[in-house]
Amino acid sequence: MLLYNITSSPLVRALDGRLQGLLLRDAKLVASAYVDDTVVLLRDQDDVPLLVETLQQFGEESGLHVNPAKSKALPVARWPRRALLPFPVVKEMTILGVTFTAKTSRLTAINWRRRIGALRSVLVSARLRAFNIIQRVAYLNTYALPLLWHLAQVTPLPPTTARDISGVMGKFLWAGKRVRVPFEVLILPKARGGLDLQDPLRKAAAMFVSRWISSQGSSTVTVSGEWLRSLREQHGNGEGRLPASVSHFREARRMLTAPGFPAGVDGRALTRALYSRAIEDVERTPRAMRGVSEVEEAVVWHRVHHKVLPVDVRATWFEAAHDVLPTAIRLQAANQAEAPDCPRCQEPEDVIHHLARCGPGRQEAWEWAASRVRAITGAAPSEDAIVRPSVDLPGGARDAATIWVLGTAVHFLATRREVTAAAAADFLERRKKGLAAGLRELL
């Protein structure tokens, strides 16, 4: 395969129709126009004279000639090195933001290295923003990670590069915090204890496989489509070990033959289906939920992420439920503390002890919050509700009011060093202003 990049705006506009006409007579010559450039793909060295003749005839008839200083040729894969070419030969060519090279291995390395640099720059510029963990995930999914998806449809994301990207994401997500929720948990749906963080490796694989599968039935020949065809011919049909950069072809074969493959869909719908299936296969269970039934786990996370709670409260409760607050037990597990004991009372300091049992006014403040729940439901919650909201809550508005009190109390206790019942009451009163009238009456 040979790529030609011919630059001349008037020439492109006029020449494109002529080349499309040639396409009808000779299927081996492929051309497409991109605003200022025309990209021509040749699959055989015998097509070179046809291209040269076409350009010469058009120049003679129209007076619009190709600018040789701005035109270039890129021999790809097994193109004969001694074949005569009318334009200067280059080692790489950038088309629509993707740098194509003569070797697929170099294409993968050079493009993904640049994308990691762009991703790091975007995240560094946002590192000082006062985001909580939920907002950081939203920023990644919405603004940062989309930098990767265009390239992911052209060349696979190698696992080693995906690990580098995950490292860059981790630094942004946790902003120096020593105790963290594992990455494999954050990518899970919220109902399973995650935050729906997009996983670069699985998302890139889904996009690449979707693009490859969709291109098989497409009659339109494009640069990226030709590149996918070239990759498939080199590596896609082998049964042995595939290079890491093209190992997704084996995954594509597995997906195509797997039960329940989403047939009849392509594009974004196929990408979403493939990615959802990949996430479903993740068997990671949040550490704090081990030994808990799936039903109770789903209820816990539904309440932690309840829409009645402000996003800052949800973020704090999410970290408390995952037991990643800086308690002595967790810091020791992360090799950040010598002992698991509370520095005040010398008892083991878990998240409940940290929030509701020890320290000036903490127990009193929690008991006040529990009394508010008792007034709503008729029963006071146990301290376990801090990390695992009780399943036995009333429905409707009373359920929402109870969740609001519990979540707001956890946020209050987790974000203040010294607390009192009076301060907790004042905090809840100020927070109530944004609630619906019915909930305010219950509180």
Secondary structure, 3 states (H helix, E strand, C coil): CEEEEEECHHHHHHHHHHHHHHHHHCCCEEEEEECCEEEEEECCCCHHHHHHHHHHHHHHHHCCCCCHHHCEEEECCCCCCCCCCCCCECCEEEECCEEEECCHHHHHHHHHHHHHHHHHHHHHHCCCCCCCHHHHHHHHHHHHCHHHHHHHCCCCCCHHHHHHHHHHHHHHHHCCCCCCCCHHHHCCCHHHCCCCCCCHHHHHHHHHHHHHHHHHCCCCCCHHHHHHHHHHHHHHCCCCCCCHHHCHHHHHHHHHHCCCCCCCCCHHHHHHHHHHHHHHCCCCCCHHHCCCCHHHHHHHHHHHCCCCCCHHHHHHHHHHHCCCCCCHHHHHHCCCCCCCECCCCCCECCHHHHHHHCCCCHHHHHHHHHHHHHHHHCCCCCHHHHCCCCCCCCCHHHHHHHHHHHHHHHHHHHCCCCCCHHHHHHHHHHHHHHCCHHHHHHC
